[in-house]
Every structure is written in structure tokens, then in C-alpha cells.
Amino acid sequence: MDREFLIDLFADFGPVTIRKMFSGYGISAEGINFALSLRAGLFFRADEMTIPNFEAEGSRPFQYSTRAKTVTVNSYWQLPARLFDDSEELAQWARAALAAAQRAKVKKRPKTKKVSKAAKAPAGKPSQKTSSKRSLNKFAVRKRAKRKA
């Protein structure tokens, strides 16, 4: 599927951003990726709320093969072929996929920086734990030096 075909396909859904990704395109709306267009087909984001709809249509999750095994990605399911001819229903499925992607984004915890105990200690005198860590670090450096020699 080329970029122009995808733009036409999602016309009833609304504006989408289409970016090169892997062997095809990543499709997003509102800054959230909700679909993949790859050689194997068009895949929509799915979760426990939308997977039953895909299963009822006989769809399968996205899969790819490595040298060692076949990997199944349960978060993206192949769009039923009949929807390519029904742009209004495709738009409904796209909205459900976007909602699934939004729910997945909410579930992810934001990354926070860890503040070390040494940074929390008051300036001036280092804490006892910090001093003992420094001693351990000096010991580790000496031990590595001995191994290299």
C-alpha cells in the first residue's frame, strides 16, 4: 500500500500522519500510532476490549519470523479485508484502534529519574552509607587492576 492509498483509505476517519516504518508505514493521529501498513497487510492497534472484534472477523495478530522463532505481536491485529470497501466502518475500527492505543499509553508509567542517596545527603559531611560505598568502589577498582595485571 502506498502513502496516497492510505490517505484515501482514512479519509472518513480524519487526518492521519503517515511515516516510514520498517517495511511500510506507521499511521498515527493526535500523535499516537494506531496502525501499521506493512507488506503483510494493514494492522490496527488492539487490546482486551477490541481483540474480540478481530477474532469474530477471523483476523490474526501481527507475526514476524526471526532465525530462531516466529514472534506474535498481540497488540496489532490484521484489519479484515471487507473493511477496505466500507470506509465508514473502517473509520469506526480506526477510532477503536486509536482508543486502544490511547489506553495503552495511559497504562505505561512515565519514566522518572532516580535520585541517588548521595545526592539527597546534606552538603558537608558525606553519609555513612556513601563513605562505605566509596570504600567498596576503591576495592573494586583495585581488584580489577589486579585481574588485568
Residue frames as a rotation matrix with the C-alpha (Angstrom) as fourth column:
MET 1
0.584 0.812 0.000 0.00
0.812 -0.584 0.000 0.00
0.000 0.000 -1.000 0.00
ASP 2
-0.436 -0.738 0.515 1.36
0.711 -0.633 -0.306 3.36
0.552 0.233 0.801 -0.91
ARG 3
-0.871 -0.041 -0.489 1.01
0.396 -0.648 -0.650 6.62
-0.290 -0.760 0.581 1.01
GLU 4
-0.793 0.590 -0.149 -1.73
-0.587 -0.677 0.444 8.08
0.161 0.439 0.884 -1.25
PHE 5
-0.272 0.693 -0.667 -3.86
0.047 0.702 0.710 4.93
0.961 0.162 -0.224 -0.94
LEU 6
-0.470 0.030 -0.882 -3.60
0.848 0.292 -0.442 5.12
0.244 -0.956 -0.163 2.86
ILE 7
-0.958 0.137 -0.250 -4.58
-0.052 -0.945 -0.322 8.79
-0.281 -0.296 0.913 2.92
ASP 8
-0.509 0.811 -0.287 -7.68
-0.629 -0.124 0.767 7.98
0.587 0.572 0.573 0.83
LEU 9
-0.325 0.349 -0.879 -8.46
0.378 0.900 0.218 4.95
0.867 -0.262 -0.425 2.98
PHE 10
-0.481 0.056 -0.875 -8.54
0.873 -0.056 -0.484 7.02
-0.076 -0.997 -0.021 6.18
ALA 11
-0.788 0.177 0.589 -10.44
0.117 -0.897 0.426 9.97
0.604 0.405 0.686 4.66
ASP 12
0.249 0.966 0.072 -13.63
0.023 -0.080 0.997 9.24
0.968 -0.247 -0.042 6.65
PHE 13
0.289 -0.241 -0.927 -11.61
0.919 0.342 0.197 8.78
0.269 -0.908 0.320 9.85
GLY 14
0.969 -0.036 -0.244 -9.93
0.040 -0.954 0.298 12.16
-0.243 -0.299 -0.923 9.66
PRO 15
0.591 -0.796 -0.132 -6.40
-0.640 -0.363 -0.678 13.46
0.491 0.485 -0.723 9.20
VAL 16
0.920 -0.386 0.071 -3.62
0.274 0.761 0.589 10.95
-0.281 -0.522 0.805 9.81
THR 17
0.365 -0.896 -0.252 0.14
-0.893 -0.413 0.176 11.19
-0.262 0.161 -0.952 9.85
ILE 18
0.993 -0.069 0.097 1.90
0.098 0.935 -0.342 8.55
-0.067 0.349 0.935 7.79
ARG 19
0.383 -0.924 0.001 5.60
-0.885 -0.366 0.287 7.88
-0.265 -0.111 -0.958 8.43
LYS 20
0.221 -0.445 -0.868 8.03
-0.497 0.714 -0.493 5.36
0.839 0.540 -0.063 7.01
MET 21
0.144 -0.172 0.975 8.43
-0.939 0.288 0.189 2.47
-0.313 -0.942 -0.120 9.42
PHE 22
-0.080 -0.264 0.961 10.07
-0.118 0.960 0.254 -0.95
-0.990 -0.093 -0.108 9.00
SER 23
-0.824 -0.202 0.530 8.94
0.444 0.351 0.824 -2.32
-0.352 0.914 -0.200 5.63
GLY 24
-0.105 0.859 0.501 5.95
0.893 -0.140 0.428 0.04
0.438 0.492 -0.752 5.36
TYR 25
-0.413 0.068 0.908 4.30
-0.108 -0.994 0.026 2.86
0.904 -0.088 0.418 7.25
GLY 26
-0.692 0.291 -0.661 3.24
0.713 0.130 -0.689 3.79
-0.114 -0.948 -0.297 10.76
ILE 27
-0.271 0.709 0.651 -0.12
0.331 -0.567 0.755 5.56
0.904 0.420 -0.081 10.87
SER 28
-0.657 -0.011 -0.753 -0.92
0.748 -0.126 -0.651 7.96
-0.088 -0.992 0.091 13.70
ALA 29
0.121 0.685 0.719 -3.48
0.361 -0.705 0.611 10.50
0.925 0.186 -0.333 14.79
GLU 30
0.875 0.213 0.435 -3.20
-0.248 -0.575 0.780 13.01
0.416 -0.790 -0.450 17.61
GLY 31
0.083 -0.964 0.253 0.47
-0.932 -0.166 -0.323 11.99
0.353 -0.209 -0.912 17.91
ILE 32
-0.063 -0.038 0.997 -0.39
-0.645 0.764 -0.012 8.36
-0.761 -0.644 -0.073 18.74
ASN 33
-0.710 -0.254 -0.657 0.49
-0.679 0.495 0.542 5.46
0.188 0.831 -0.524 16.47
PHE 34
-0.070 0.783 0.619 -2.59
-0.688 0.411 -0.598 3.26
-0.722 -0.467 0.510 16.00
ALA 35
0.891 0.387 0.236 -1.96
-0.099 0.673 -0.733 1.34
-0.443 0.630 0.638 12.77
LEU 36
-0.265 -0.964 0.004 0.82
-0.341 0.097 0.935 -0.28
-0.902 0.246 -0.355 10.74
SER 37
0.867 0.395 -0.305 0.82
-0.419 0.243 -0.875 -0.76
-0.272 0.886 0.376 7.00
LEU 38
-0.165 -0.939 0.301 3.35
-0.583 0.339 0.738 -3.47
-0.796 -0.054 -0.603 6.19
ARG 39
-0.713 -0.153 -0.684 3.97
-0.677 0.403 0.616 -5.94
0.182 0.902 -0.391 3.36
ALA 40
-0.941 0.311 -0.133 1.83
0.334 0.915 -0.225 -8.43
0.052 -0.256 -0.965 5.26
GLY 41
-0.067 0.976 0.209 -1.18
0.803 -0.072 0.592 -6.07
0.592 0.208 -0.778 5.35
LEU 42
-0.261 0.123 0.958 -2.81
-0.343 -0.939 0.027 -3.36
0.902 -0.321 0.287 7.42
PHE 43
-0.267 0.061 -0.962 -2.74
0.768 0.616 -0.174 -3.87
0.582 -0.786 -0.211 11.20
PHE 44
0.249 0.448 0.858 -4.69
-0.244 -0.829 0.504 -1.91
0.937 -0.335 -0.097 13.81
ARG 45
-0.793 -0.476 0.379 -3.80
-0.429 -0.003 -0.903 -1.46
0.431 -0.879 -0.202 17.47
ALA 46
0.233 0.874 -0.426 -5.85
-0.154 0.466 0.871 -3.79
0.960 -0.138 0.244 19.67
ASP 47
-0.744 -0.375 0.553 -6.34
-0.610 0.042 -0.791 -4.57
0.273 -0.926 -0.260 23.35
GLU 48
-0.934 0.350 0.071 -8.58
0.273 0.827 -0.492 -6.72
-0.231 -0.440 -0.868 25.52
MET 49
-0.201 0.911 -0.361 -11.58
-0.134 -0.391 -0.911 -4.59
-0.970 -0.134 0.201 24.57
THR 50
0.259 0.302 -0.918 -11.13
-0.868 -0.343 -0.358 -4.77
-0.423 0.889 0.173 20.77
ILE 51
-0.773 -0.632 -0.047 -9.47
-0.594 0.697 0.401 -8.16
-0.221 0.339 -0.915 20.19
PRO 52
-0.401 0.669 0.626 -12.84
0.237 0.736 -0.634 -10.00
-0.885 -0.106 -0.454 20.30
ASN 53
0.559 0.588 -0.585 -13.96
-0.379 -0.446 -0.811 -7.93
-0.737 0.675 -0.026 17.28
PHE 54
-0.115 -0.701 -0.704 -10.90
-0.991 0.037 0.125 -9.04
-0.062 0.712 -0.699 15.32
GLU 55
-0.851 -0.198 0.486 -11.36
-0.262 0.963 -0.066 -12.65
-0.455 -0.184 -0.871 16.38
ALA 56
0.054 0.969 0.241 -15.03
0.061 0.237 -0.970 -12.58
-0.997 0.067 -0.046 15.28
GLU 57
0.650 0.125 -0.749 -13.84
-0.662 -0.391 -0.640 -11.48
-0.373 0.912 -0.171 11.82
GLY 58
0.914 -0.331 0.236 -11.28
0.380 0.900 -0.211 -14.29
-0.142 0.282 0.949 11.65
SER 59
0.666 -0.705 0.243 -8.31
-0.426 -0.627 -0.652 -11.90
0.612 0.331 -0.719 11.86
ARG 60
0.598 -0.583 -0.550 -4.95
0.749 0.650 0.125 -12.80
0.285 -0.487 0.826 13.33
PRO 61
0.784 -0.402 -0.473 -2.36
0.029 -0.737 0.675 -10.82
-0.620 -0.543 -0.567 15.30
PHE 62
0.701 -0.619 -0.354 0.73
-0.655 -0.362 -0.663 -9.48
0.282 0.697 -0.660 13.56
GLN 63
0.766 -0.515 0.384 3.54
0.185 0.750 0.636 -12.05
-0.615 -0.416 0.669 13.29
TYR 64
0.624 -0.648 -0.437 7.08
-0.725 -0.271 -0.634 -11.98
0.293 0.712 -0.639 12.02
SER 65
0.936 -0.312 -0.161 9.82
0.332 0.935 0.122 -14.58
0.112 -0.168 0.979 11.84
THR 66
0.442 -0.895 0.062 13.34
-0.859 -0.402 0.318 -14.42
-0.260 -0.194 -0.946 13.15
ARG 67
-0.260 -0.619 -0.741 16.02
-0.738 0.623 -0.261 -17.04
0.623 0.479 -0.619 12.54
ALA 68
-0.967 -0.242 0.074 15.06
-0.219 0.655 -0.724 -18.81
0.127 -0.716 -0.686 15.74
LYS 69
-0.607 0.791 -0.073 11.27
0.635 0.429 -0.642 -18.40
-0.477 -0.437 -0.763 16.04
THR 70
-0.336 0.630 0.700 8.03
0.525 -0.492 0.695 -16.75
0.782 0.601 -0.165 14.99
VAL 71
-0.922 -0.008 -0.387 7.11
0.330 -0.538 -0.775 -13.74
-0.203 -0.843 0.499 17.11
THR 72
-0.088 0.956 0.278 3.45
0.839 -0.079 0.538 -12.82
0.537 0.281 -0.796 17.64
VAL 73
-0.985 -0.160 0.065 2.62
0.115 -0.889 -0.444 -9.20
0.128 -0.430 0.894 18.47
ASN 74
-0.390 0.903 -0.182 -0.80
0.920 0.392 -0.024 -9.31
0.050 -0.177 -0.983 20.12
SER 75
-0.257 0.289 -0.922 -1.11
0.369 -0.852 -0.370 -5.53
-0.893 -0.436 0.112 20.25
TYR 76
-0.418 0.156 -0.895 -1.61
-0.777 -0.571 0.264 -5.25
-0.470 0.806 0.360 16.45
TRP 77
-0.207 0.470 0.858 -4.22
0.284 0.868 -0.407 -7.29
-0.936 0.160 -0.313 14.54
GLN 78
-0.942 -0.175 0.287 -4.82
0.306 -0.096 0.947 -7.54
-0.139 0.980 0.144 10.80
LEU 79
-0.488 0.783 -0.385 -7.70
-0.629 -0.622 -0.467 -5.46
-0.605 0.014 0.796 9.51
PRO 80
-0.051 0.541 0.839 -10.49
0.390 0.785 -0.482 -7.61
-0.920 0.302 -0.251 7.99
ALA 81
-0.840 -0.386 0.381 -10.32
0.463 -0.143 0.875 -7.39
-0.283 0.911 0.298 4.17
ARG 82
-0.044 0.919 0.392 -14.02
0.980 -0.037 0.197 -6.49
0.195 0.392 -0.899 3.86
LEU 83
0.429 0.221 -0.876 -13.35
0.608 -0.787 0.100 -3.10
-0.668 -0.576 -0.472 5.52
PHE 84
-0.698 -0.710 -0.095 -11.28
0.372 -0.473 0.799 -1.87
-0.612 0.522 0.594 2.57
ASP 85
-0.696 0.511 0.504 -14.60
0.523 -0.120 0.844 -1.49
0.492 0.851 -0.184 0.71
ASP 86
0.476 0.871 -0.119 -16.51
0.687 -0.284 0.669 0.17
0.549 -0.400 -0.734 3.57
SER 87
-0.405 -0.771 0.492 -14.80
0.323 -0.624 -0.712 3.44
0.855 -0.130 0.502 4.51
GLU 88
0.180 0.527 0.831 -17.38
-0.641 -0.578 0.505 4.37
0.746 -0.623 0.234 7.17
GLU 89
0.978 0.170 -0.119 -16.96
-0.036 0.705 0.708 1.11
0.204 -0.689 0.696 9.07
LEU 90
0.211 -0.971 -0.109 -13.19
0.755 0.233 -0.613 1.29
0.621 0.047 0.782 8.60
ALA 91
-0.242 -0.251 0.937 -13.32
-0.232 -0.923 -0.307 4.71
0.942 -0.292 0.165 10.27
GLN 92
0.706 0.544 0.454 -15.14
-0.587 0.090 0.805 3.15
0.397 -0.834 0.383 13.26
TRP 93
0.824 -0.472 -0.312 -12.48
0.531 0.836 0.139 0.45
0.196 -0.280 0.940 13.54
ALA 94
-0.100 -0.891 0.443 -9.76
0.508 -0.428 -0.747 3.12
0.855 0.150 0.496 13.26
ARG 95
0.138 0.225 0.965 -11.36
-0.617 -0.742 0.261 5.09
0.774 -0.632 0.037 16.12
ALA 96
0.972 0.224 0.076 -11.43
-0.206 0.645 0.736 1.91
0.116 -0.731 0.673 18.23
ALA 97
0.474 -0.872 -0.124 -7.76
0.764 0.477 -0.434 1.29
0.437 0.111 0.892 17.38
LEU 98
-0.203 -0.507 0.838 -6.85
-0.004 -0.855 -0.518 4.85
0.979 -0.108 0.172 18.35
ALA 99
0.545 0.468 0.695 -8.73
-0.697 -0.207 0.686 4.41
0.466 -0.859 0.213 21.64
ALA 100
0.935 -0.261 -0.239 -6.83
0.330 0.886 0.325 1.15
0.127 -0.383 0.915 22.29
ALA 101
0.046 -0.969 0.244 -3.54
0.673 -0.150 -0.724 2.95
0.738 0.198 0.645 21.61
GLN 102
-0.031 0.009 0.999 -4.55
-0.451 -0.892 -0.006 5.75
0.892 -0.451 0.032 23.99
ARG 103
0.893 0.376 0.249 -5.43
-0.397 0.394 0.829 3.22
0.214 -0.838 0.501 26.71
ALA 104
0.651 -0.721 -0.237 -2.05
0.698 0.692 -0.187 1.53
0.299 -0.043 0.953 26.23
LYS 105
-0.143 -0.711 0.688 -0.28
0.252 -0.699 -0.670 4.87
0.957 0.078 0.279 26.54
VAL 106
0.371 0.370 0.852 -2.06
-0.689 -0.506 0.519 5.59
0.623 -0.779 0.068 29.83
LYS 107
0.984 0.039 -0.173 -1.04
0.066 0.825 0.561 2.19
0.164 -0.564 0.810 31.23
LYS 108
0.194 -0.981 -0.028 2.65
0.705 0.160 -0.691 2.94
0.682 0.114 0.722 30.67
ARG 109
0.683 -0.047 -0.729 4.23
0.621 -0.488 0.614 4.65
-0.384 -0.872 -0.304 33.63
PRO 110
0.885 -0.412 0.214 6.20
-0.200 -0.754 -0.626 7.79
0.420 0.512 -0.750 32.88
LYS 111
0.278 -0.877 -0.392 9.93
0.766 0.449 -0.461 7.40
0.580 -0.172 0.796 33.26
THR 112
0.969 -0.032 0.244 11.37
-0.172 -0.797 0.579 9.24
0.176 -0.603 -0.778 36.22
LYS 113
0.094 -0.995 -0.030 14.97
-0.273 0.004 -0.962 9.93
0.957 0.098 -0.271 37.06
LYS 114
0.668 0.020 -0.744 16.29
0.635 0.506 0.584 8.15
0.388 -0.862 0.325 40.10
VAL 115
0.517 -0.503 0.693 17.98
-0.567 -0.807 -0.162 10.41
0.641 -0.309 -0.703 42.62
SER 116
-0.031 -0.626 -0.780 20.92
0.326 0.731 -0.599 8.76
0.945 -0.272 0.182 44.33
LYS 117
0.704 0.259 -0.661 21.21
0.686 -0.006 0.728 8.74
0.185 -0.966 -0.182 48.10
ALA 118
-0.323 -0.900 -0.292 24.45
0.917 -0.374 0.137 10.70
-0.232 -0.224 0.947 47.82
ALA 119
-0.640 0.143 0.755 22.58
0.349 -0.821 0.452 13.49
0.684 0.553 0.476 46.05
LYS 120
0.454 0.890 0.049 19.99
0.267 -0.189 0.945 13.51
0.850 -0.416 -0.323 48.84
ALA 121
0.212 -0.442 -0.872 22.64
0.976 0.148 0.162 13.73
0.057 -0.885 0.462 51.62
PRO 122
0.957 0.124 -0.262 23.27
0.169 -0.973 0.160 17.19
-0.235 -0.197 -0.952 53.06
ALA 123
0.580 -0.783 0.226 26.34
0.024 -0.261 -0.965 19.03
0.814 0.565 -0.133 51.84
GLY 124
0.330 -0.568 0.754 29.44
-0.924 -0.358 0.135 18.90
0.193 -0.741 -0.643 54.00
LYS 125
-0.505 -0.509 0.697 29.81
-0.700 0.714 0.014 15.54
-0.505 -0.481 -0.717 55.68
PRO 126
-0.421 0.355 -0.834 29.04
-0.642 0.533 0.551 12.51
0.641 0.768 0.003 53.48
SER 127
0.569 0.703 0.428 26.61
-0.814 0.405 0.417 9.99
0.120 -0.585 0.802 54.88
GLN 128
-0.071 -0.595 0.801 27.94
-0.646 0.639 0.417 6.76
-0.760 -0.488 -0.429 56.36
LYS 129
0.555 0.338 0.760 26.46
0.288 0.779 -0.557 4.73
-0.781 0.528 0.335 53.51
THR 130
0.967 -0.222 -0.122 28.14
-0.212 -0.447 -0.869 6.97
0.138 0.867 -0.480 50.94
SER 131
0.198 -0.952 0.232 31.52
-0.970 -0.156 0.185 6.55
-0.140 -0.262 -0.955 52.67
SER 132
-0.046 -0.197 0.979 31.18
-0.253 0.951 0.179 2.78
-0.966 -0.240 -0.093 52.72
LYS 133
0.857 0.357 0.373 30.20
0.270 0.306 -0.913 2.78
-0.440 0.883 0.166 49.03
ARG 134
0.715 -0.664 -0.220 33.33
-0.673 -0.566 -0.477 4.76
0.192 0.489 -0.851 48.21
SER 135
-0.111 -0.762 0.638 35.41
-0.810 0.441 0.387 2.20
-0.576 -0.473 -0.666 50.07
LEU 136
0.286 0.298 0.911 33.76
0.181 0.917 -0.357 -0.61
-0.941 0.266 0.208 48.12
ASN 137
0.995 0.084 -0.047 34.34
-0.023 -0.263 -0.965 1.23
-0.093 0.961 -0.260 44.85
LYS 138
0.304 -0.952 -0.027 38.07
-0.953 -0.304 0.012 1.64
-0.020 0.022 -1.000 45.68
PHE 139
-0.154 -0.313 0.937 38.23
-0.414 0.882 0.226 -2.07
-0.897 -0.353 -0.265 46.47
ALA 140
0.669 0.488 0.561 36.54
0.294 0.521 -0.802 -2.94
-0.683 0.701 0.205 43.15
VAL 141
0.864 -0.407 -0.297 38.99
-0.491 -0.545 -0.680 -0.74
0.115 0.733 -0.670 41.22
ARG 142
-0.073 -0.934 0.350 41.97
-0.943 0.179 0.280 -2.43
-0.324 -0.310 -0.894 42.89
LYS 143
0.039 0.151 0.988 40.51
-0.078 0.986 -0.148 -5.86
-0.996 -0.071 0.051 42.21
ARG 144
0.942 0.309 0.128 40.02
0.117 0.051 -0.992 -5.06
-0.313 0.950 0.012 38.50
ALA 145
0.546 -0.809 -0.218 43.57
-0.832 -0.493 -0.255 -3.73
0.099 0.320 -0.942 38.28
LYS 146
-0.214 -0.622 0.753 44.91
-0.674 0.652 0.348 -6.99
-0.707 -0.433 -0.559 39.74
ARG 147
0.440 0.474 0.763 42.91
0.195 0.779 -0.596 -9.04
-0.877 0.411 0.250 37.22
LYS 148
0.983 -0.048 -0.178 44.28
-0.183 -0.370 -0.911 -7.05
-0.022 0.928 -0.372 34.29
ALA 149
0.294 -0.954 0.058 47.87
-0.949 -0.284 0.133 -7.43
-0.110 -0.094 -0.989 35.50
